[in-house]
């Protein structure tokens, strides 16, 4: 519980959308309940639907009951006093006067403008806020992905937003960075002397990052088909995870110190030519198969038309700097995989010689496994003696758990951390302009080659671990995915 609560106006554009109801409103509910934000903070939902406050409050209540396990009716009777509804048609600048009337009541408050809408509306929302003089030095704007489809569209989008907000007022959100376990990478690396001398090419053999989803595209086919797995997952989530694993120690925990180091990593990504892209990238679409014991259609059947959009990507990434020379990063992400699983595997090198009467290959190399979903955890896999009096020294792999001891405590959602940071003006976990630009520069090279069919589309059965080509991309280096 926090007693230093901030009073602000939290303005939620697209406030009756799926993300708002599933993630944002539950996060605000818990932040208020745990007193991280003041009970005087107003949560102003912007909706084009012409509904009143009573109907809006009842809708929020029903959605909170649906999406959170610990709904408290008694607390909601207090929380509902923070909820306001403002009817605005985003295409009509004059309707923003409705918001002005509400905000003018407290002109000096911090204003958090959370744009949970299509990026197509970002520019006109910012323009309308400026037109009605609703942007002050205390204003901030949160941009949800997708942030463009390539470098040019990203730059065009930002140019429009930067006409009205300064760079330090813009918070580009990546919800993966709000996960406790992701943040714990920084703590693990930079607060433990144990790992400092080992975190380099002398001791680490390779790194794997997997973000696998058992679900398909479901009712998001039209959106997903426009972006695909490379734009939707690799360009943001997985590249941010690579940065946290690979970055040099920042001079402080301050936002720009950390983001400076992340940019250096992105600039060190080895550029790939067509031959590299053919050999080191795999793109694939799922076909009909079985998931969770049920038959499921293929990607094409979901959309009822042909498509060259990938639902799976695997890439070998090389980082050209002193720390990571010859240490490959293998990344993959896909829909309709065998199981839902997101993890980072730091694979250490094998011992140079065994004294235990067995071949070195019989002794498993140490691994640090950081699991992000379905359950967050950190495990260090070590070799240990098998208990007993048998002849010889028999070894087995054991897991040393590095998880938080507070297991009974409610696990805060990533959006709670990120929303609180926006309210507090802490940009550490948000992407700076140059970060996203560098990520797009590298990704655009692959997208361009794929457009020319340099790496032809593969297929994989729904409910599998992906296409065989993804296994080959790591097997040809005499390594294997961590599919335990």
PyMOL commands that set and color helices and strands:
alter all, ss='L'
color gray80, all
select helices_A, chain A and resi 18-33+53-67+73-82+93-106+119-131+151-161+167-169+175-178+180-190+193-196+218-246+255-268+274-280+299-303+360-362+414-424+433-451+468-475
alter helices_A, ss='H'
color red, helices_A
select strands_A, chain A and resi 8-13+42-47+83-87+110-115+139-143+170-172+204-212+281-287+289-291+294-296+312-317+328-334+341-348+367-373+377-385+395-401+458-461
alter strands_A, ss='S'
color yellow, strands_A
deselect
rebuild
show_as cartoon
